[in-house]
Amino acid sequence: MSLSSPTELGTSAPAAEPATGLRRSMGSRHLVMIAMGGVIGSGLFLSSGYTISQAGPLGAVLAYLVGAFVVYLVMACLGELAIAYPVSGAFHIYAARSIGPATGFTTAWLYWLCWAVAIGSEFTASGLLMQRWFPGVDVWVWCVVFALILFSLNAISSRVFGESEFWFSIIKVGAILVLIVLGGAALFGFHPLAGGDHPVLFSNFATSAGLFPNGFTGVLVTALAVFYAFSGSELIGVAAGETADPEKNIPKAMRTTVIRLLIFFVGAIAVIAATIPYDQVGLDESPFVTVFSAIGIPFAADIMNFVIITALLSAGNSGLFSCARMLFSLAEEGHAPKAFRKLTKRGIPMLALSVSMVGGLASLICSVVAPETVYLALVSVAGFAVVGVWMSITASHFFHRRAFVRAGGDVAALAYKAPFFPLVPILAFTLCLVSLVGIAFDPNQVAALYFGVPFVAGCYLFFHFKYGRSRTALR
């Protein structure tokens, strides 16, 4: 597979199908919802309460603002790369072309493992939540049911996947908008269904221990974790090879995704933090349930149970798509078995999809059989991988633009260019690196370094011994 040379990257991408056989059948709205589907999951619906309890109300809002800023920086770099290399499963392509094939190889396997673990986690959590309505049905039964559903959605066509993710995400986004609108109205005094006193505006922000009840250190540690909450936004790059008119749709999807994440995440966190005292939030239920109950929404727990299951399946749906495309792309590069390149008549890499589903089910089994050993290692590497991939994207953009200019390319002619080069990629890379260093000071996250660093080193060593030192692994 050949890609454009640096001097050709400013030209328009062809409208024809990519040479790989994957279909360009997704538009801008599909890309946006794929990214939203990957990001909006248990991190917002279940874990946001813990974030608020650690950082305090104001600290949590600041942490999510920083997270949204980093997402913007990474997406700016990703936008330029995705148009320059509009291929499916493209993260490791960026790194292989701009940095070196060993870095591309490592990036690909990090990201594949990240989502393979996530798939198993989503199935398990969804099965556990179904126990609320069907206590007599074992969790594993629901895991199998959900696995079959998501596999079928991915196996038909990329457009069916995009449509399913669009509607999955609509449900989640709808719940967030309802929380922001009704919760915000209640803070202004309009809460006809709620009995008793209700906080007014941001009165909860002034805690008895000050604006930052656990000190600014609590905010810093929370900001590091928030980076992980925004993971999934980079899925737009994975779907680039199956996007119609990438020069138009990718930048549009990037901008829309960043704006919506900023509104949804920061808006939801602000409403939750202003409604529930920081020392009472997220201890025994979803903060969304707590807010809906506080403003008097009937059947709040059942409604949110459905929404959270949808959110988990949506994330699993995006994750399975990402895993399959990453294996397909590795096979295209000659760094995975050639069988993963085989496509169905509808342009689906079926074997890659099947192996990815097996990987997800394997992580599910590990979560039950060895939760304190094998599964802990997998989850730690997955968390580490998210920031590692972001660093790879920003570094790839830095070296890509520099090579483009040195080869005589005209930056003004690019269909999309990240602003303020080289500040944007350098700042994004630095903030991601700081988050990894900061993990060492958080006992709850330090395991990511213990397992993540050796995993990365192992990938580089394997590449060295398997493929040698050649930087021309492309065919």
C-alpha positions in Angstrom: 0.0 0.0 0.0 1.4 3.4 -1.0 0.5 6.8 0.4 1.1 10.3 -0.8 4.6 11.8 -0.6 5.1 15.0 1.5 4.9 17.2 -1.6 1.5 15.7 -2.6 -0.3 16.0 0.7 -1.7 19.4 -0.1 -3.7 18.1 -3.0 -7.3 17.0 -2.8 -8.0 13.4 -1.7 -9.6 11.3 -4.4 -13.2 10.6 -4.1 -12.9 7.0 -5.1 -12.9 4.1 -2.8 -9.6 3.4 -1.0 -7.4 0.8 -2.6 -7.8 -1.4 0.4 -11.4 -2.2 -0.5 -12.9 -0.6 2.6 -16.0 1.5 1.7 -16.2 5.3 2.1 -19.8 5.1 3.4 -19.7 7.3 6.5 -20.4 11.1 6.7 -19.6 13.8 9.2 -22.5 13.0 11.5 -21.3 9.3 11.7 -17.8 10.5 12.6 -19.1 12.8 15.3 -21.2 10.2 16.9 -18.5 7.5 16.7 -16.2 9.8 18.6 -19.0 10.8 21.1 -19.8 7.1 21.5 -16.3 6.3 22.4 -15.9 9.1 24.9 -19.3 9.3 26.6 -19.5 6.2 28.8 -19.1 5.0 32.3 -16.4 7.7 32.9 -19.1 10.3 32.8 -22.2 8.4 34.0 -20.6 6.4 36.8 -17.2 7.8 37.7 -17.8 11.6 37.6 -19.0 11.5 41.2 -15.6 10.3 42.3 -13.9 13.0 40.4 -16.0 15.7 42.1 -15.4 14.1 45.5 -11.7 14.3 45.1 -11.3 17.7 43.4 -14.2 19.5 44.9 -17.0 21.2 42.8 -14.8 24.0 41.3 -11.8 21.7 40.9 -13.7 19.1 39.0 -15.0 21.7 36.5 -11.4 23.1 36.1 -10.1 19.5 35.5 -12.6 18.8 32.8 -11.9 22.2 31.1 -8.2 21.2 31.0 -9.1 17.8 29.6 -11.2 19.4 26.9 -8.3 21.7 26.0 -6.0 18.8 25.6 -8.6 17.0 23.4 -8.7 20.1 21.2 -4.9 20.1 20.9 -4.8 16.4 20.0 -7.7 16.7 17.6 -6.1 19.6 15.8 -3.0 17.5 15.2 -5.2 14.5 14.2 -7.2 16.5 11.7 -4.2 17.3 9.6 -2.8 13.8 9.8 -6.2 12.1 9.0 -6.5 14.1 5.8 -2.9 13.5 4.8 -3.3 9.7 5.4 -7.0 8.9 5.0 -6.7 5.2 5.8 -8.6 3.0 8.2 -6.9 2.2 11.5 -4.6 5.1 10.9 -2.8 5.9 14.2 0.1 3.6 13.6 0.3 4.7 10.0 0.9 8.3 11.2 3.7 7.1 13.5 5.2 4.7 11.0 5.5 7.3 8.3 6.5 10.2 10.5 8.6 8.7 13.3 9.4 5.1 12.4 7.8 1.6 11.8 8.7 0.4 15.4 6.7 3.3 16.9 3.9 2.6 14.5 3.9 -1.1 15.5 3.9 -0.3 19.2 1.1 2.3 18.9 -1.1 -0.1 17.0 -0.8 -2.9 19.5 -1.3 -0.5 22.5 -4.5 0.8 21.0 -5.8 -2.6 20.0 -5.2 -3.9 23.6 -6.8 -0.8 25.0 -10.1 -1.4 23.3 -10.0 -5.2 23.5 -9.9 -4.8 27.3 -12.6 -2.1 27.2 -15.0 -4.3 25.2 -14.8 -7.0 27.9 -15.3 -4.4 30.6 -18.4 -2.9 28.9 -20.0 -6.4 28.5 -19.4 -7.2 32.1 -20.8 -3.9 33.4 -23.8 -4.1 31.1 -24.6 -7.6 32.3 -24.4 -6.5 36.0 -26.7 -3.6 35.3 -29.3 -5.9 33.7 -29.5 -7.7 37.0 -31.7 -4.8 38.2 -34.5 -6.0 36.0 -33.6 -9.7 35.5 -32.0 -10.9 38.7 -32.6 -14.5 37.8 -30.5 -14.3 34.6 -26.7 -14.9 35.0 -24.4 -12.0 33.9 -22.6 -14.2 31.4 -25.8 -14.7 29.5 -26.2 -10.9 28.9 -22.5 -10.7 28.0 -23.1 -13.3 25.2 -26.3 -11.5 24.0 -24.6 -8.1 23.9 -21.5 -9.6 22.2 -23.7 -11.1 19.4 -25.6 -7.8 18.9 -22.5 -5.7 18.6 -20.7 -8.3 16.4 -23.7 -8.3 14.0 -23.8 -4.5 13.8 -20.1 -4.4 12.9 -20.3 -7.4 10.5 -23.0 -6.1 8.2 -21.3 -2.9 6.9 -19.5 0.2 8.1 -22.6 2.3 7.4 -24.8 0.0 9.6 -22.1 0.4 12.3 -22.1 4.2 11.8 -26.0 4.3 12.0 -26.2 2.2 15.1 -23.5 4.3 16.8 -25.4 7.4 15.8 -28.6 6.2 17.5 -26.7 4.8 20.5 -25.1 8.2 21.0 -28.4 10.1 20.6 -29.7 8.3 23.7 -26.7 9.2 25.8 -26.6 12.8 24.5 -30.3 13.2 25.2 -29.8 12.1 28.8 -27.0 14.6 29.2 -29.0 17.5 27.7 -31.9 16.7 30.0 -29.6 16.8 33.0 -28.1 20.1 32.0 -31.5 21.8 31.1 -33.6 20.5 34.0 -30.7 20.5 36.5 -29.8 24.0 35.5 -33.4 25.2 35.7 -33.6 23.7 39.2 -30.5 25.7 40.3 -32.3 28.8 39.1 -35.3 27.9 41.4 -37.5 26.1 38.9 -38.1 22.6 40.3 -41.9 21.9 40.6 -41.4 18.2 41.1 -38.8 18.4 43.8 -39.8 18.7 47.4 -37.8 20.4 50.2 -34.8 22.7 49.8 -32.7 22.7 46.6 -29.3 24.4 46.2 -29.4 27.8 44.4 -27.0 28.4 41.6 -23.4 27.6 42.7 -23.9 27.7 46.5 -22.4 24.2 46.8 -19.1 25.4 45.3 -18.4 27.3 48.5 -17.6 24.3 50.7 -16.7 24.5 54.4 -13.2 23.6 53.4 -12.9 26.3 50.7 -13.0 26.2 46.9 -10.5 23.3 46.8 -11.4 21.1 49.8 -8.7 18.6 49.1 -6.1 21.2 48.1 -4.9 21.8 44.6 -3.1 18.5 44.6 -6.5 16.8 44.5 -7.3 18.8 41.4 -4.0 17.9 39.7 -4.5 14.2 40.3 -8.1 14.4 39.1 -7.0 16.3 35.9 -4.7 13.3 35.1 -7.6 10.9 35.4 -9.8 13.2 33.3 -7.5 12.7 30.3 -8.7 9.0 30.3 -12.3 10.1 30.5 -11.9 11.9 27.2 -10.4 8.9 25.4 -12.3 7.8 22.4 -12.3 11.2 20.7 -9.4 10.0 18.5 -11.7 7.3 16.9 -12.3 9.8 14.1 -8.8 8.9 12.9 -9.6 5.2 12.9 -12.6 5.7 10.7 -10.9 8.1 8.3 -10.5 5.4 5.6 -14.2 4.8 5.5 -15.3 8.4 5.4 -16.7 10.0 2.3 -15.0 13.3 1.2 -12.5 13.2 4.1 -11.1 16.7 3.4 -14.6 18.2 4.1 -16.0 15.8 6.7 -13.0 15.1 9.0 -12.3 18.8 9.9 -16.0 19.4 10.4 -16.3 16.3 12.6 -13.3 17.4 14.6 -14.7 20.9 15.4 -18.1 19.6 16.2 -16.8 16.9 18.5 -14.6 19.2 20.6 -17.4 21.8 21.0 -20.0 19.1 22.0 -17.6 17.4 24.4 -16.9 20.8 26.0 -20.6 21.5 26.4 -21.7 18.1 27.5 -18.8 17.2 29.9 -18.3 20.6 31.5 -22.0 21.4 31.6 -22.9 18.1 33.2 -20.1 18.2 35.7 -21.1 21.8 36.7 -24.7 20.9 37.2 -23.9 17.8 39.2 -21.3 19.6 41.4 -23.8 22.5 42.0 -26.6 20.1 42.9 -25.0 17.5 45.2 -22.6 18.3 48.0 -19.1 17.1 47.0 -18.8 14.9 50.1 -22.0 13.0 49.2 -21.7 12.5 45.5 -20.9 9.3 43.7 -20.6 7.0 46.7 -23.4 4.6 46.1 -25.1 5.4 42.7 -24.6 7.3 39.5 -24.6 11.1 40.1 -27.1 11.3 37.2 -29.5 9.3 39.2 -28.9 11.5 42.3 -29.5 14.7 40.3 -32.7 13.4 38.6 -34.0 12.2 41.9 -33.2 15.5 43.5 -35.3 17.4 40.9 -38.1 14.9 41.1 -37.9 13.0 37.9 -40.1 9.8 38.2 -38.4 6.4 37.8 -35.0 8.2 37.7 -33.0 5.0 38.6 -34.6 2.9 35.9 -34.2 5.5 33.2 -30.6 6.0 34.0 -30.0 2.3 34.2 -31.2 2.0 30.6 -29.1 5.1 29.5 -25.9 3.7 31.2 -26.3 0.3 29.5 -26.7 2.1 26.2 -23.6 4.1 26.9 -21.6 1.0 27.7 -22.8 -0.8 24.6 -22.1 2.3 22.5 -18.5 2.4 23.8 -18.1 -1.3 23.2 -19.5 -0.9 19.6 -16.9 1.8 18.9 -14.2 -0.2 20.5 -14.9 -3.3 18.4 -14.8 -1.2 15.2 -11.5 0.3 16.3 -9.9 -3.1 17.1 -10.9 -4.7 13.8 -9.6 -1.7 11.8 -6.3 -1.7 13.7 -5.7 -5.4 13.0 -6.6 -4.8 9.3 -4.2 -1.9 9.1 -1.4 -3.9 10.8 -1.9 -6.7 8.2 -1.7 -4.1 5.4 1.6 -3.0 6.8 2.9 -6.6 7.0 3.0 -6.5 10.8 0.2 -8.9 11.4 -0.9 -12.1 9.5 -2.1 -11.5 6.0 -5.4 -13.2 6.7 -6.5 -10.1 8.6 -6.6 -8.2 5.2 -9.4 -10.3 3.8 -12.6 -8.4 3.3 -16.2 -9.5 2.8 -18.2 -8.3 -0.3 -19.4 -5.4 1.9 -15.9 -4.4 2.7 -15.7 -5.7 6.3 -12.5 -7.3 7.7 -14.4 -10.2 9.1 -11.4 -12.2 10.5 -10.0 -9.1 12.2 -13.4 -8.4 13.6 -13.8 -11.9 14.9 -10.3 -12.0 16.5 -11.0 -8.6 18.2 -14.3 -10.0 19.6 -12.4 -13.0 21.0 -9.9 -10.6 22.6 -12.7 -8.8 24.2 -14.3 -12.0 25.5 -10.8 -13.1 26.8 -10.5 -9.9 28.8 -14.0 -10.5 30.1 -13.0 -14.0 31.3 -9.9 -12.5 32.9 -12.0 -10.0 34.8 -13.8 -13.0 36.5 -11.0 -15.6 36.8 -8.0 -13.4 37.7 -9.2 -9.9 38.6 -6.2 -9.2 40.8 -3.5 -10.3 38.4 -4.0 -10.7 34.7 -7.0 -8.3 34.4 -5.3 -5.7 36.5 -2.3 -5.7 34.1 -4.6 -5.4 31.1 -6.6 -2.5 32.5 -3.4 -0.7 33.5 -1.9 -1.0 30.1 -5.2 0.1 28.5 -5.2 3.3 30.6 -1.6 3.9 29.8 -2.2 3.3 26.2 -4.7 6.2 25.8 -2.3 8.9 26.7 0.5 7.0 24.8 -1.5 7.1 21.6 -2.3 10.8 22.0 1.5 11.4 22.4 2.1 9.4 19.3 -0.4 11.4 17.4 1.0 14.8 18.4 4.6 13.7 17.8 3.7 12.3 14.4 2.1 15.6 13.5 5.2 17.5 14.5 7.5 15.4 12.4 5.0 15.2 9.5 4.7 18.9 9.2 8.4 19.5 9.5 9.1 16.9 6.7 6.4 18.4 4.6 7.9 21.9 4.8 11.5 20.6 4.2 10.3 18.8 1.1 9.0 22.1 -0.3 5.4 21.7 0.5 3.1 24.8 0.7 1.4 24.9 4.1 -1.2 27.3 2.8 -2.3 24.7 0.2 -3.2 22.1 2.9 -6.9 21.2 3.1 -6.7 21.5 6.8 -3.7 22.6 9.0 -3.3 22.6 12.7 -3.0 26.2 14.0 0.0 27.7 15.8 2.6 25.1 14.7 4.8 24.0 16.4 3.2 25.2 19.7 0.1 22.9 19.4 1.8 19.5 19.0 4.6 20.5 21.5 2.1 21.7 24.2 -0.2 18.6 23.7 2.8 16.2 23.9 4.1 17.9 27.1 0.7 17.9 28.9 0.3 14.2 28.1 3.8 13.5 29.3 3.1 15.4 32.5 0.0 13.2 33.1 2.1 10.0 32.8 4.7 11.4 35.2 2.0 12.4 37.6 0.6 8.9 37.6 3.6 7.9 39.7 2.4 10.0 42.5 -1.1 8.5 42.6 -1.4 5.1 44.3 -4.6 4.4 42.4 -3.0 4.8 39.0 0.7 4.0 39.4 0.1 0.4 38.3 -0.4 1.7 34.7 3.3 2.6 34.7 4.4 -0.8 36.2 2.6 -2.7 33.3 2.5 0.0 30.6 6.2 0.8 30.3 7.4 -2.9 30.1 4.6 -3.5 27.5 5.9 -0.7 25.3 9.5 -1.8 25.7 8.4 -5.4 24.8 6.7 -4.2 21.6 9.8 -2.3 20.5 12.0 -5.4 21.3 9.7 -7.7 19.5 9.7 -5.4 16.4 13.5 -5.2 16.5 14.0 -9.0 16.6 11.1 -9.8 14.2 11.5 -7.1 11.6 15.0 -5.8 12.2 16.1 -2.2 12.1 14.7 -1.4 8.7 12.6 1.8 8.4 11.2 0.6 5.2 8.8 -2.0 6.4 6.1 -0.8 4.0 5.4 -2.7 0.9 
